[in-house]
Amino acid sequence: MTKLLIRLFVKEPQDTASPTGRLHYGRLAGLTGLACNLLLFLLKLTAGLLSASVAVIADAFNNLSDAGSSVVTLVSFKFAGRPADAEHPFGHGRIEYLSAMAVAVLIVIAGFELATSAFDKILHPTPGDAGWLTLIFLVVSIGIKLWMALFNRHIGKRIRSDTLLAAGIDSRNDVICTALVLISTLIGRYTTVNIDGYVGLAVALFVMWSGFTIIRDTISPLLGQKPDPQLVQAVEDTVLAHPEVVGIHDMILHDYGPGRVIASLHAEVPVGQDMLVSHDVIDCIENELMERFNILCCIHMDPVDTDNPRTLQLKEMSIGLLSDIDSQLSLHDFRVVAGETHTNLLFDVVVPYDYPHRDTLPARIQQAVSAQDPSLFTVIRLESEFATKN
């Protein structure tokens, strides 16, 4: 069914990165969610009224809040697809993160309302009268929500949308909630035990927990989280596939919404290579990153000495000493400044954010270098790694 809907309503299914392509997928997901949730609301509301079950009625209004979430999804993809303007030069993609948070807030509010109704039912229990029609409606709703969970998860992964992934989690939670309601309805039908209010409260708490989880997960990209390691690796592989580039460092990826990444990095090129050739290669790499990943990248060109045997020897020695100190350490921008009485080794050392010996590290490196050759002195700058690979 999912593939059929994509084929019928998405003009270019292979376009999952551009704002236009993501808008088509988002519109399909939003309209599908709106139609399904309104249908489920009517089914469950009817079932709840027929059976006088607060758990079923609460579950119905949970679906009504999901219909509101689908409207939020439609609006968010519409606004997120707007092109850049003077006030927002990097586009409006982060609206998707805000919409995911809005969905989460609606989930929490729905859960609170469910908890209020369920607690009242616990204090003032009333017998239910679930007929076969109620049971059939609940089973059908479980099947529909299970498909919706898979549908939103599939499209969310396909276009890297936190909003749709959140909707998929919400649909999965609805499957669990409705299954609990179905169990309590069966128990109430065939026994004298009335657990309707307790099950309703459990459902409400579960719904609220899922909402808070989504809020936590959507705050992270808004604050500026670590980029996807697979994307980092793909960018590095793309750059180093050009033989004119011998290394890269200081890669930074800024997330302006799914499919909207602004990047910068330093590309190391041989110092003896023609500058015009190096510049042309850098331009080609920037265009390739835009075409393949929709990444707007600014590349700084770093000339490195790849022909001087003494420089290469000292660099390999320094790399080995860093590895002996800690395998997590790495260096770049290695230069050698030779003098009559001593030689300076200048380089940057990349350390993890939580590295416990940052303050004493330069002295340890100098001590290790001096043990190899007392005439060598280090000029070191410590920096943290902005992007990590798998």
N, C-alpha and C positions, 0 to 999 in steps of 0.2 A: 504493500500500500504506500509506504514512504517513497519508494522509487517511482511509483506511478504518479504521485502528487508532484514530485520534483520534475518529472518529465513533462507534465501537463502545464505547470504554472511557473516554472523557472525558465527564462528564455535561454540562458547560457549556463547550464549546470556546472560546466568546468570552471567557470569564473567564480572563485570563492574568496578572492582577496581584494578585488576592487570595491569601492564604495557602492557602485551600481549593482554588482553581483550580490553583495551581502544584503543590499536593500531588498532584492527580489526574494532571497531566502528568508529574510526577516519578516517580510510581508506574508509569505506563505505560512510560516510558523505562527505568527500572530493571529491571522484569520482562522487557521485550523484550531488553535487553542481556544479562541473566542467561541466558535461554533460548538466545539465539543463540551466546553465547560458550561455553557448555557443549557445545552441538552441535559447534562448530568445534574445541573441544579434543579431543573424541572422534574426530572425522574426522582431524585432523592427527596425533594420537597413533597412531592405527591406521596412517596412511600412513607415519609416521616409523619405526615398528617394522617394517613390511613392507619398507621400503627401506633400513633401517639408516642413516638420514640424521640427523646431529645438528642440522642446520639446521632440518629439518622438526619434529623433536621439540622443539627450542628454541622454535620458532614456536607449537607446541601449548601449551606451558606459558605462553607470552606470553598466549594466549587464556584460559588458566585464571586468570591474574592479572587479566585484564579482567573475568572473571566475578566475582572478588572486588571489583573496582571497582564493578560494578553493584549488589552488595550494599551497598557504602558509599553509593552514590547513593540507594538505597531508604531506608536509615536516615537519611541526612541530610535528605531531603525530609520525612520523618516528623517529625523533631525541629524542623526549620526552620518547619514549619507550626504548631507549638505556640503558643498565644496568649501575650501578655505576662503576666508575673507580678510579684510584689513584688520579686524579686531581679533580674529582667530586664524593666524597664518598657517597653522598646522592642522586645520580642519576641526571637526566637531566629534571625533570618534569616541572621546571619553564619556560622551553622553550615555553610551551603552553601559558603562560601569555605574553611572548614577541611576540608570533605569533598573539595573540588577538590584541595587540597594533599595530602590522604591518597591520592587517586587518583594524583597525580603521584609520590608516594613509592613506591607499589606499582609504578608503571611503571619507576622507576629501579632498584628491587630486581630486577625481572624482567629488565631489561637487563643488570644485573651478572651474574646467573646465566647468562644467555645467553652473555655474553662469556667466562665461565669455561669453559663447555662447548665453545664454539667454539675457544678457544685450545688446549684439550686435543686437539681434533680436528686442529688444525694441526700440533701436535707429534707426534701419533700417527694419521696418516691411515689410514682403512680404506675399501675400495671399497664403494660403495652398489649397490643393485639396485632401482631404481625401476621399478615396473610401471605399467601403464595406470591401475590403480585409484588409485595414489598421485597421478598427474597429474590425474585427474578430481577427486579430493578437493581438491587445491590450487586448481584453477580455480573450483570451487564456493565454496570459502572466500573467494576474492577477490571474487566476486560478492556474497556475503553481507556482507562487511565494507564493501564500497563502499556498499551500501544503508544499513548502520548508520551510516556516516560522515555521509551525507546526512540520515538520520533524526535523529540526535542534534544535528546542526547546525541543522536546521529547528526542532526543539522548543526547543533552547537559545536561539536568537534570538527565538523566539515568546514565551518567558517570561523572557528575560534571565537565563539561568542559566549562571554560569561553570563549574559542575560538568558540565553536559551539553555545553557547548562544548569543555571539556577532553576529555570522552569522545569527541566527534566528531573532535578532532585525533588522539587515540589510534587510533581506527578508521581514519583516513586513513593514519596511519603503518603500521598493520597491512597495509593494502592494498599499500603499497610494499614492506614486508618480505616478505610472502608472494610477491609478484611476483619479487623477487630469489631467493627460495628456489626458485621454480618454474624460473627460468632456470638456476640452478646444477644443479638436478635433471635438466633436459633436457641440459645439457652433460655431466654425469656419465653419462647414459644412452647418449648417442650418440658420445661421444669418450672418450679415456683420461685426460683432464684432470680432476683432482679438486680443485674449489674449494669444496667443501662447508664446510670449516672457515672459510675466508676470508669467504665470504658470510655465514655465521652470525655472525662477529665484526662485520662491517659492519652487519648487522641489529641486533645488540646495542648498538653505539655509537649508531645512529640512535634506538633506543628510549630510551636513557638521555638523549640530548640533548633529545628531546621532553619527557621528564619534568622535566628541569631548567627548560625553557622554561615549562611550566605552573606550576611552583613560583614562578618569577619573576613571572608574571602575576597569581598569586593573592595574593602578598604585598602588592602595591600597594593594592588596596581595603581590606585589613586595616589598613594604615598610615594610610589616609585620602587617597585620590587625588582629583584634580580631577574634579568631576561631569561627566556627559555634557552636552556643549554643546547638543545638541538638546533635552534636558530643561530646561536653563537658559532657552533661547529660548522654549519652550512655556510655562514658568511666567511669564516676563516678558510674553508676549503675552496670557496670561489675565488678569494683573493690570491691564495697561494698556488692556484692552478695556473697562474701566469708566471712563466719562468723568469721574467724580469724582476719579480718580487722575491726576496730571499727570506723575509720574515715580517711578522706584524706584532704590534703591541698596543696597549692603551685603547682597546676597543670599548666604546661606550654606546649603549643602545637605549634610547628614550622611547617609551611607549606612550603614544598619543591615541590609543584605542586600537582594537583588533585590526590588524592589517595596515596600521599606520605607525611606522617606526622611523625615527630620526637617529642616524648613527654617525659616529666619527671614529677614526682609527689612524694609527701610524703605520705606514707601509715602508719597510726597509728595502732600499735599492742599492746596488753596488755603486760605490763612489766614482768608479771609472766609467760608468755607463753614461751615454749621451743624455744630457738633461732633457732635451726635447723628446727623446724616445721614452724616458721614464714618465714624463708628464703626460704623454699620449696614452701610455698604458694605464696610468691612474685614472684618466678620464674614462677610458673604456670600462674599467672595473666599476666605477661609480654608476655608469649607465647599465651595466649588467646587473648590479645589485637592485637597481630600480625595476628593471624588467622582470627579474626572477622572484624577488621578494617584496616588491613595492616599498623598498627601503631608500629613503633619501639620505645618502651618505657623503660626508665630507672627509676626504683622505689627506692626511699630512704626509709628505714624502720625506723620509729620513735616509740620508746617504750613509752607508756603512762601508768600512774598509774590508773588502773580502780578498785582497791580494797580498797584504803584508803578512809574511809568515810570523813575525814577532807578535803582531797584534792578535792574530788567530791563536797563537800559542798561549798568550796571556788570557785571552777570553776563555779558552777551554779550561785553563787552570782555575779561573775564577768560578766558572760553572761547576766544576768538580768540588771546589771548596764549599760552595753554597749547598750542594747536594749532601756533602758530609755533615754540615751543620743541621740541615733540615730539608727533607725531600720536597716540602711544600714551597720552598723558595725558588725564585727564578729571577733572571736579570735581562735587561735590554739596554739599548743606547750605550753600548760599550765603546769607550774611546781611550786612547793612550796618548799622554803628553809626556814626551821624554825630555829630560834635562841632563846637565853635566853630572850632578851629584845624586839625583834620584829620579824616579819615573812615577807619574801619577796615573792611576787607573780610575776613570770616571764612569760610573754606571748607575742605573736605577735598579732597585731590588723590589720585587713584588712580593708582598706578604699578605697572609689572610687577615681578615678584619679582627678575628679573635686571637691573633698570635700573641702569646703571653710574654715574649722576650723582646718586644719591639725596641725598648729603650736601650738595651745592651747589645743589640744585634750589630750595629756598625763597628763597635769595638771588637766583637768576636770575629767579624770578617777581617778587620785589619790585623788582628793577632794571627789569624790563619795565613794571611798573605805574607806577613813579615816572616813567618816561619819558613816560607818557601824562598823568599828573597828579601833581606832587610832594606834594600834600596827601593822597594815598591811601597807606594802609599795609595790609599783608597780615598776617593771623594764620592760618597754614596748618598743617594736620595731614596728614602723609603716611600712606597706608595701601595695603596690597596688595589685589589683586583675588582674592576667594575663588572666584568662578565666572565663566567666560568663555563667550561664545557663538560660533557659527560665523561 
